[in-house]
Amino acid sequence: MLLGTLILWYLGLFSGEVSTPGDTLLLQPVEVKASSLERFSRGQQVISIDSVALRDLSGLTLSELLQRRSGLFVRQYGPGMIASLTMRGTSAGHNAFFWNGLPINSPSLGQMDLSLLPLSGTDRVQIHMGSSGANYGTDAIGGAIHLSSDVMGGTGWMAEASSGVGSFGLNRQEVQIGFSNSQVGSRSRFYRLQAPNRYPFRNMGKIGLPVEIQEHAGVNQMGLMQDLVWRVGVNSQLSSSFWWNAAHRDVQPVMGSNSTDVQSDQSTRWVLDFNRTTENRHLNLKAGWVRDEMVFNRSDVNITQQFLLAGELDWSLGSRLEFKSGSRATYILGKLSTYEATDNRIEIYQAVNFNASPDMVVSVNLRQLVFEGEFAPFSPSLGIDWSLLQQNGHQLTGKVAGARSFKVPTLNDRFWVPGGNPDLKSENALSGELGFLYRYTDSKYAWETRVSYYDMQVDNWILWLPGDVYWSPRNVRKVSSHGMDLFFSGHRQSGKWKTGLSGSLSLNQAVILRSDGNNIHEIGKILPYTPGTKAQLGLDVHRESLQFFINGHRVGQRFVSIDNQSALAGYQLFDTGWRYERAFNRQVVSLGFQVNNFLNTRYEVLRLRPMPGRNFELNITYKL
């Protein structure tokens, strides 16, 4: 019914072709794209990770990218093991993940394992910092991560193959082939990764702290992607993207343990988009399917599927009002080791941009989700961008925003046997932030700085707690999180030399304000494994075909337990490498070498989970 309503909008709004002054999307007639994430996110910061960073870390996963090249902290259980994101002091389930606009968080766990998102399948990464439930729906309390793939137009045939080898048995390959012209585009990609991870570590769990070789931390991962684009006339486009990924992991034991657990994961994702753009209207109709399968110790099989239908209309009235109207229907089917369940979700949303003056834009976003007849918290947001300075290449923009976001209970929270609690309330967050965006450009130099101060409270925080017989989830916590995010990047061109500098700093304090039942001792304590400081700095130097880079990041102290009595020391890691690229007619060959953790720092992201020391990787890429 919701999609039918949008189709009626489409027939009514496009059939008349009534124009109003001012273009909303400013798209070329033969190139239809989704609107920028920033258009209806005024007052908040949206960070894009450029293609250079993605190329330098090609073959690795999203967890490595965010850990090394952003101000975000990733909780890693070991190299290639489960990795989850914490953003602005929130938990792993408080961040929404999207692939080509398709939500991909696990409906049973409510979170995403970043080690199962290889960068080989990603062309662009964007990070929406801060509470954004009104923009994207459930889970986006701390923020949202958007991954996307692109098929370039009008380039003819292309092919690329790359291979890399490295320390501790690392071996990876990637092959892609594509074709595109003014009407159709296709790209096929296949990738494979094998990493035995047999690295030395000092075993803190044994007497004498012996140095041992990690014997049970191997990772095997492979995947296939297919992107198709068909331009249906001048203003319309039909696109399809498919992604299959499979991984098998020896679950790395904690120090002092000899466990030999294994885990296999398989994900299938497919999304179909129809886009139509005219002078001041853009329609997107979307269908999607996500299937996740996890097998633990070859016996416990957990399968979830999500089926999605969505429609969105982006339109304007004159030059001062822009609108985005949409709806989304999701059917979830879960077949897990202890239960079977279904979930129906329907949500509608409306966004408005009001150009109050040439120097000020106001965004209002409204969203309501209903799941299984239950209303999630109504989620509004308000954001303002105002131009404070714009002259001689300098731009200074002030930003202010307030938002309400939510997270509905997961399938496991409601239906797990034994212990599931169907009476759980949705987690509810209120947040506000104030920030600035500064840009400077001239013929040789470009610079950008983003800074934000935020304050957020999350109520009805769900925790699994022990009962008389078994564990069960309850809404027991209220958490306050406040801090600052700083991002900067710039480059300078001088003759044959191009130098780039980028960095970030995140300061955060996430404190428990209320805890019900027998957990009042938690009040006033900082959440475990939530660092107060995360910093990153990177330098790139290019001269014609040669590139050199060095990157470092520091993670501050993390408390191990809720009583804040023990903590892991902070650590800093540095990576460096070079890449040489040479063109022969239409063929391009590049050779790269990278040293990770070149100071050979011994560190733990999580307690008793050793990480590798100094390691190397050599890779070669051939393009045709």
Rosetta blueprint (number, residue, H / E / L):
1 M L
2 L H
3 L H
4 G H
5 T H
6 L H
7 I H
8 L H
9 W H
10 Y H
11 L H
12 G H
13 L H
14 F H
15 S H
16 G H
17 E L
18 V L
19 S L
20 T L
21 P L
22 G L
23 D L
24 T L
25 L L
26 L L
27 L L
28 Q L
29 P L
30 V L
31 E L
32 V L
33 K L
34 A L
35 S L
36 S L
37 L L
38 E L
39 R L
40 F L
41 S L
42 R L
43 G L
44 Q L
45 Q L
46 V E
47 I E
48 S E
49 I E
50 D L
51 S H
52 V H
53 A H
54 L H
55 R H
56 D H
57 L L
58 S L
59 G L
60 L L
61 T E
62 L H
63 S H
64 E H
65 L H
66 L H
67 Q H
68 R H
69 R H
70 S L
71 G L
72 L L
73 F E
74 V E
75 R E
76 Q E
77 Y L
78 G L
79 P L
80 G L
81 M L
82 I L
83 A E
84 S E
85 L E
86 T E
87 M L
88 R L
89 G L
90 T L
91 S L
92 A H
93 G H
94 H H
95 N E
96 A E
97 F E
98 F E
99 W E
100 N L
101 G L
102 L E
103 P E
104 I L
105 N L
106 S L
107 P L
108 S L
109 L L
110 G L
111 Q L
112 M L
113 D L
114 L H
115 S H
116 L H
117 L L
118 P E
119 L H
120 S H
121 G H
122 T L
123 D L
124 R E
125 V E
126 Q E
127 I E
128 H E
129 M E
130 G L
131 S L
132 S L
133 G H
134 A H
135 N H
136 Y H
137 G L
138 T L
139 D L
140 A L
141 I L
142 G L
143 G E
144 A E
145 I E
146 H E
147 L E
148 S E
149 S L
150 D L
151 V L
152 M L
153 G L
154 G L
155 T L
156 G E
157 W E
158 M E
159 A E
160 E E
161 A E
162 S E
163 S E
164 G E
165 V E
166 G E
167 S H
168 F H
169 G H
170 L L
171 N E
172 R E
173 Q E
174 E E
175 V E
176 Q E
177 I E
178 G E
179 F E
180 S E
181 N L
182 S L
183 Q L
184 V E
185 G E
186 S E
187 R E
188 S E
189 R E
190 F E
191 Y E
192 R E
193 L E
194 Q E
195 A E
196 P L
197 N L
198 R L
199 Y L
200 P E
201 F E
202 R E
203 N L
204 M L
205 G L
206 K L
207 I L
208 G L
209 L L
210 P L
211 V E
212 E E
213 I E
214 Q L
215 E L
216 H L
217 A L
218 G L
219 V E
220 N E
221 Q E
222 M E
223 G E
224 L E
225 M E
226 Q E
227 D E
228 L E
229 V E
230 W E
231 R E
232 V E
233 G L
234 V L
235 N L
236 S E
237 Q E
238 L E
239 S E
240 S E
241 S E
242 F E
243 W E
244 W E
245 N E
246 A E
247 A E
248 H E
249 R E
250 D E
251 V L
252 Q L
253 P L
254 V L
255 M L
256 G L
257 S L
258 N L
259 S L
260 T L
261 D L
262 V E
263 Q E
264 S E
265 D E
266 Q E
267 S E
268 T E
269 R E
270 W E
271 V E
272 L E
273 D E
274 F E
275 N E
276 R E
277 T E
278 T L
279 E L
280 N L
281 R E
282 H E
283 L E
284 N E
285 L E
286 K E
287 A E
288 G E
289 W E
290 V E
291 R E
292 D E
293 E E
294 M E
295 V E
296 F E
297 N L
298 R L
299 S L
300 D E
301 V E
302 N E
303 I E
304 T E
305 Q E
306 Q E
307 F E
308 L E
309 L E
310 A E
311 G E
312 E E
313 L E
314 D E
315 W E
316 S E
317 L E
318 G L
319 S L
320 R L
321 L E
322 E E
323 F E
324 K E
325 S E
326 G E
327 S E
328 R E
329 A E
330 T E
331 Y E
332 I E
333 L E
334 G E
335 K E
336 L L
337 S L
338 T L
339 Y L
340 E E
341 A E
342 T E
343 D E
344 N E
345 R E
346 I E
347 E E
348 I E
349 Y E
350 Q E
351 A E
352 V E
353 N E
354 F E
355 N E
356 A E
357 S E
358 P L
359 D L
360 M E
361 V E
362 V E
363 S E
364 V E
365 N E
366 L E
367 R E
368 Q E
369 L E
370 V E
371 F E
372 E L
373 G L
374 E E
375 F E
376 A L
377 P L
378 F L
379 S E
380 P E
381 S E
382 L E
383 G E
384 I E
385 D E
386 W E
387 S E
388 L E
389 L E
390 Q E
391 Q E
392 N L
393 G L
394 H E
395 Q E
396 L E
397 T E
398 G E
399 K E
400 V E
401 A E
402 G E
403 A E
404 R E
405 S E
406 F E
407 K E
408 V L
409 P L
410 T L
411 L H
412 N H
413 D H
414 R H
415 F H
416 W L
417 V L
418 P L
419 G L
420 G L
421 N L
422 P L
423 D L
424 L L
425 K L
426 S L
427 E E
428 N E
429 A E
430 L E
431 S E
432 G E
433 E E
434 L E
435 G E
436 F E
437 L E
438 Y E
439 R E
440 Y E
441 T E
442 D L
443 S L
444 K L
445 Y E
446 A E
447 W E
448 E E
449 T E
450 R E
451 V E
452 S E
453 Y E
454 Y E
455 D E
456 M E
457 Q E
458 V E
459 D E
460 N E
461 W E
462 I E
463 L E
464 W E
465 L E
466 P E
467 G L
468 D L
469 V L
470 Y L
471 W E
472 S E
473 P E
474 R E
475 N E
476 V E
477 R E
478 K E
479 V E
480 S E
481 S E
482 H E
483 G E
484 M E
485 D E
486 L E
487 F E
488 F E
489 S E
490 G E
491 H E
492 R E
493 Q E
494 S E
495 G L
496 K L
497 W E
498 K E
499 T E
500 G E
501 L E
502 S E
503 G E
504 S E
505 L E
506 S E
507 L E
508 N E
509 Q E
510 A E
511 V E
512 I E
513 L E
514 R E
515 S E
516 D L
517 G L
518 N L
519 N L
520 I H
521 H H
522 E H
523 I L
524 G L
525 K L
526 I E
527 L L
528 P L
529 Y L
530 T L
531 P L
532 G L
533 T E
534 K E
535 A E
536 Q E
537 L E
538 G E
539 L E
540 D E
541 V E
542 H E
543 R E
544 E L
545 S L
546 L E
547 Q E
548 F E
549 F E
550 I E
551 N E
552 G E
553 H E
554 R E
555 V E
556 G L
557 Q L
558 R E
559 F E
560 V L
561 S L
562 I L
563 D L
564 N L
565 Q L
566 S L
567 A E
568 L E
569 A L
570 G L
571 Y E
572 Q E
573 L E
574 F E
575 D E
576 T E
577 G E
578 W E
579 R E
580 Y E
581 E E
582 R E
583 A E
584 F E
585 N L
586 R L
587 Q E
588 V E
589 V E
590 S E
591 L E
592 G E
593 F E
594 Q E
595 V E
596 N E
597 N L
598 F L
599 L L
600 N L
601 T L
602 R L
603 Y L
604 E E
605 V L
606 L L
607 R L
608 L L
609 R L
610 P E
611 M L
612 P L
613 G L
614 R L
615 N E
616 F E
617 E E
618 L E
619 N E
620 I E
621 T E
622 Y E
623 K E
624 L L
